[in-house]
Amino acid sequence: MAAKRQLLILLSLYVAQGLPIGFFTQAMPAIMRDAGVELKYIGLMSLLALPWALKIVWAPLLDRYAVGSMPLRKGWILLANGLAVTTVLVLSFQPLEWWLGSGIVLTMILLFSLNVFAASQDISTDALAIESVSADQRGWINGIQVSGYRIGMIIGGGAILAWLPVLGWQFAMVLMAFILMLTSLPIIFSISTNLSIKSKQAELVHLEPSSQGVMDSWKGLFNRRGIWLWVGLLFIYKSGDAFGTAMLKPMMIDKGYQLTDVAVIIGSYGVIAGLIGAILGALLVKPLGRIKALLVFAVLQSISLSLYGLYGIGLIPESSFIALCVIEHVTGAMATIGLFTIMMDYCREHHAGLDYSFQSCLVVISGLIMGALSGFSAEGLGYGWHFVLAGSLTLLGFVWVFWQRKSIALIAAK
């Protein structure tokens, strides 16, 4: 029962991440396009997620220092969630027209701040998960991670968007803040913040902050064998996915879909499909093995993005679009599970916050770059060839994994 309670804590924390981020990444592009915002500006909105790429700057501090007398991970999680709730409440003070008009600068600042708080919560939550489970259970933990995140996206990117015309912007923001507060309750009332999955001795080791200096932590990371080849994989494996899907909602709007259609298809069907993909990925990582899972999932993701391209060109009928969305969200989640699992394998003891944040930042940096370029690609090539190109870029991940399969196998076997 204790282990199940602690798994519920992790699930709720990942839901807390997905809720606001789901709204502002899934819903806002469609809302902005519906308001007449140009594609290039929608693409450049991806840069507001820069804190996810920069969180490595303060991740060592979250490994080393606690918030007051609270447990290391719990304190930072509660502080970050509280600040995120406050930010969302501030967004409820004015109607949407004001935020996209004269208040656009403040809108950008608040969205940037929200990403800072969500990224900080992510550092401590991921570290808590890594420190608490054995290597053969990491596929399942990543299944919980992706599932929780996508449940949050269902609420923020689907349900709230669907009800936005009825609720109005301001009440929708209040509702989001309230739900976000609810996701913090499991960890607020928890006595322990470590999962009861590892041995008690292993659990106690990770209750204390790291005693190593920040610079020594960084030196140790970059002195690891094969670090730069690993950096290359992290940078390219999900880049094609980020490049392609950044233009999915704008394509739907330009194809004549309404905001409620986007909410149902992407924010609900798509995210539920992502949950299914997370479960499938968690089930398959162990029997396939880390290397084969990365290879298979990369190919599947490439195929799904290319199918969007065929749809955009006109070779796949409109009636098949929902099926394409389901396929893409399933395969995208499977690829994420495969990559995140082996990222956990690469973390050092006592430095999980820094090591995992460093790796996830590389994935985010790649996504930011590709997302920022996506609008220019879609305008220049058209949506169809944009997604074909995205599918081709995803195959680079397959090539890299196959090329470095022996080195990656050593990481997974440690």
NORMODA-V435189 format. One record per residue. N is the residue number from 1. RES is the residue in one small letter. SS is DSSP state (2 for helix, 1 for strand, 0 for the rest). BURIAL is # if it has 24 or more other ideal C-beta (glycine too) atoms within 12 Angstrom, else .. Layout:
n={N:N}
res={RES:RES}
ss={SS:SS}
burial={BURIAL:BURIAL}
This chain:
n={1:2:3:4:5:6:7:8:9:10:11:12:13:14:15:16:17:18:19:20:21:22:23:24:25:26:27:28:29:30:31:32:33:34:35:36:37:38:39:40:41:42:43:44:45:46:47:48:49:50:51:52:53:54:55:56:57:58:59:60:61:62:63:64:65:66:67:68:69:70:71:72:73:74:75:76:77:78:79:80:81:82:83:84:85:86:87:88:89:90:91:92:93:94:95:96:97:98:99:100:101:102:103:104:105:106:107:108:109:110:111:112:113:114:115:116:117:118:119:120:121:122:123:124:125:126:127:128:129:130:131:132:133:134:135:136:137:138:139:140:141:142:143:144:145:146:147:148:149:150:151:152:153:154:155:156:157:158:159:160:161:162:163:164:165:166:167:168:169:170:171:172:173:174:175:176:177:178:179:180:181:182:183:184:185:186:187:188:189:190:191:192:193:194:195:196:197:198:199:200:201:202:203:204:205:206:207:208:209:210:211:212:213:214:215:216:217:218:219:220:221:222:223:224:225:226:227:228:229:230:231:232:233:234:235:236:237:238:239:240:241:242:243:244:245:246:247:248:249:250:251:252:253:254:255:256:257:258:259:260:261:262:263:264:265:266:267:268:269:270:271:272:273:274:275:276:277:278:279:280:281:282:283:284:285:286:287:288:289:290:291:292:293:294:295:296:297:298:299:300:301:302:303:304:305:306:307:308:309:310:311:312:313:314:315:316:317:318:319:320:321:322:323:324:325:326:327:328:329:330:331:332:333:334:335:336:337:338:339:340:341:342:343:344:345:346:347:348:349:350:351:352:353:354:355:356:357:358:359:360:361:362:363:364:365:366:367:368:369:370:371:372:373:374:375:376:377:378:379:380:381:382:383:384:385:386:387:388:389:390:391:392:393:394:395:396:397:398:399:400:401:402:403:404:405:406:407:408:409:410:411:412:413:414}
res={m:a:a:k:r:q:l:l:i:l:l:s:l:y:v:a:q:g:l:p:i:g:f:f:t:q:a:m:p:a:i:m:r:d:a:g:v:e:l:k:y:i:g:l:m:s:l:l:a:l:p:w:a:l:k:i:v:w:a:p:l:l:d:r:y:a:v:g:s:m:p:l:r:k:g:w:i:l:l:a:n:g:l:a:v:t:t:v:l:v:l:s:f:q:p:l:e:w:w:l:g:s:g:i:v:l:t:m:i:l:l:f:s:l:n:v:f:a:a:s:q:d:i:s:t:d:a:l:a:i:e:s:v:s:a:d:q:r:g:w:i:n:g:i:q:v:s:g:y:r:i:g:m:i:i:g:g:g:a:i:l:a:w:l:p:v:l:g:w:q:f:a:m:v:l:m:a:f:i:l:m:l:t:s:l:p:i:i:f:s:i:s:t:n:l:s:i:k:s:k:q:a:e:l:v:h:l:e:p:s:s:q:g:v:m:d:s:w:k:g:l:f:n:r:r:g:i:w:l:w:v:g:l:l:f:i:y:k:s:g:d:a:f:g:t:a:m:l:k:p:m:m:i:d:k:g:y:q:l:t:d:v:a:v:i:i:g:s:y:g:v:i:a:g:l:i:g:a:i:l:g:a:l:l:v:k:p:l:g:r:i:k:a:l:l:v:f:a:v:l:q:s:i:s:l:s:l:y:g:l:y:g:i:g:l:i:p:e:s:s:f:i:a:l:c:v:i:e:h:v:t:g:a:m:a:t:i:g:l:f:t:i:m:m:d:y:c:r:e:h:h:a:g:l:d:y:s:f:q:s:c:l:v:v:i:s:g:l:i:m:g:a:l:s:g:f:s:a:e:g:l:g:y:g:w:h:f:v:l:a:g:s:l:t:l:l:g:f:v:w:v:f:w:q:r:k:s:i:a:l:i:a:a:k}
ss={0:2:2:2:2:2:2:2:2:2:2:2:2:2:2:2:2:2:2:2:2:2:2:2:2:2:2:2:2:2:2:2:2:2:0:0:0:0:2:2:2:2:2:2:2:2:2:2:2:2:2:2:2:2:0:2:2:2:2:2:2:2:2:2:0:0:0:0:0:0:0:2:2:2:2:2:2:2:2:2:2:2:2:2:2:2:2:2:2:2:2:2:2:0:0:2:2:2:2:0:0:0:0:2:2:2:2:2:2:2:2:2:2:2:2:2:2:2:2:2:2:2:2:2:2:2:2:2:2:2:2:2:0:0:2:2:2:2:2:2:2:2:2:2:2:2:2:2:2:2:2:2:2:2:2:2:2:2:2:2:2:2:2:2:2:2:2:0:2:2:2:2:2:2:2:2:2:2:2:2:2:2:2:0:2:2:2:2:0:0:0:0:0:0:0:0:0:0:0:2:2:2:2:2:2:0:0:0:0:0:0:0:0:2:2:2:2:2:2:2:2:2:0:0:0:0:2:2:2:2:2:2:2:2:2:2:0:0:2:2:2:2:2:2:2:0:0:2:2:2:2:2:2:2:0:0:0:0:2:2:2:2:2:2:2:2:2:2:2:2:2:2:2:2:2:2:2:2:2:2:2:2:2:2:2:2:2:2:0:2:2:2:2:2:2:2:2:2:2:2:2:2:2:2:2:2:2:2:2:2:2:2:2:0:0:0:0:2:2:2:2:2:2:2:2:2:2:2:2:2:2:2:2:2:2:2:2:2:2:2:2:2:2:2:2:0:0:0:0:0:0:2:2:2:2:2:2:2:2:2:2:2:2:2:2:2:2:2:2:2:2:2:2:2:2:2:2:2:2:2:2:0:2:2:2:2:2:2:2:2:2:2:2:2:2:2:2:2:2:2:2:2:2:0:2:2:2:2:2:2:2:2:2:0}
burial={.:.:.:.:.:#:#:.:#:#:#:#:#:#:#:#:#:#:#:#:#:#:#:#:#:#:#:#:#:#:#:#:#:#:.:.:#:.:#:#:#:#:#:#:#:#:#:#:#:#:#:#:#:#:#:#:.:#:#:#:#:#:#:#:.:#:.:.:.:.:#:#:#:#:#:#:#:#:#:#:#:#:#:#:#:.:#:#:#:#:#:#:.:.:.:#:.:.:#:#:.:.:.:.:.:.:#:#:.:#:#:#:#:#:#:#:#:#:#:#:#:#:#:#:#:#:#:#:#:#:#:#:#:.:#:.:#:#:#:#:#:#:#:#:#:#:#:#:#:#:#:#:#:#:#:#:#:#:#:#:#:#:#:#:.:.:.:.:#:.:.:#:#:.:#:#:#:.:#:#:#:.:#:#:.:#:#:.:.:#:.:#:#:#:#:.:#:#:.:.:.:.:#:.:.:#:#:.:#:#:.:.:.:#:.:.:#:#:.:#:#:.:.:#:.:.:#:.:.:#:#:.:#:#:#:#:#:#:#:#:#:#:#:#:#:#:#:#:#:#:#:#:#:#:#:.:#:.:#:#:#:#:#:#:#:#:#:#:#:#:#:#:#:#:#:#:#:#:#:#:#:#:.:#:#:#:.:.:.:#:#:#:#:#:#:#:#:#:#:#:#:#:#:#:#:#:#:#:#:.:#:#:.:.:.:.:.:.:.:.:#:#:.:#:#:#:#:#:#:#:#:#:#:#:#:#:#:#:#:#:#:#:#:#:#:#:#:#:.:#:#:#:#:#:#:#:#:#:#:#:#:#:#:#:#:#:#:#:#:#:#:#:#:#:#:#:#:#:.:.:.:.:#:#:#:#:#:#:#:#:#:#:#:#:#:#:#:#:.:#:#:.:.:#:#:.:#:#:.:.:#:#:.:.}
